[in-house]
Amino acid sequence: MLDGGVSISETLSSVKTKITNPYFVEKISELETYVSSWDSVSKSMKKLPQIFSSSEISIIEAGESIWKLSSTLSQLAENLRKNYELRKKVKTSLTYPLIIFLFLILAIVIVLVYVIPAVSELFENAETELPIATQMLVASSDFVITHWALIIVVLLMILFGLYAYINTETGKANYDYFLLRLPLVGKVYRNYLLAHFSTLLWVLVSSWVPIVKSISLASKSLDNLVYQSHLEESIEKISAWEKITTSLQGVDTENKLFPLDYLQMLSVGEKTASLGDVTKKLTEQYTREVDYSLANLTKWIEPLAILISWVFVLWFAFAIFWAILQVTQTVS
């Protein structure tokens, strides 16, 4: 609409009619009021920090300073769309293995609560000592049936305790570190963070936001304390005129957060003064890496779930048939 010559106030008024969320309509109305009072768009956005992030405001502010608000908005919209699609892709892919394990747990609980008690009645009057595997199976079943309320309470306490711990600064840092070190999942998470960081850095740098401020804003958007702390260290070095790649290599000597190929491409961008183009290519590359990581994760989840279910099935079959064999031999 801005490209078509419509004023920003009229544009906001039109956009507002297409929004169904009442809260967001109210905030857009406030933004329209501020803009109509001759405030700039970025200054008006600063008055609504609960809606617009500091990185988004900086991008718009940079676009206004070079009289390219329309193209900057278009670039920001593209960035938001890509980040949304990436998050949606990750959530969708991780939902599948989660459902598999939930059904696996449900199946085990059903066997322990309903199947084992019915089978164990066969051994109640047996005059022989049951095998250890059978005793463990029956004991597990009895424990679940007798103390199901206690189990639920303990699980809820653990969940609430973990939630409270993760909401502390130390807990959040340890949780972020744990996620990055998890087999399979850690690689997906790392590639997602690098893709997100590169996308925002590309938009900020392309909008002529200073490089130090761009890295600072991009790091804050990651919501990962491990990356944030390392990037804060690198920002201090960059502010002292050290190269971006050198500073990142200095704070991550083992290349666990920033892979060597990532740093090599950044180095090319620095040397050729084309950091915006390079970060765009990094965004595309690491978005593909997320796809590969997710495909690899999904490929391993099914065999892992089958392995766990087979372990339980074998335990169940071995315990029951061994017990039946011993009871039969005793009777004969």
Helices and strands as residue ranges (DSSP letters): H 8-16, H 22-36, H 41-46, H 54-65, H 69-110, I 111-115, H 116-120, G 121-123, H 132-146, H 148-166, H 169-181, H 185-206, H 211-220, H 225-239, H 244-251, H 260-271, H 275-331
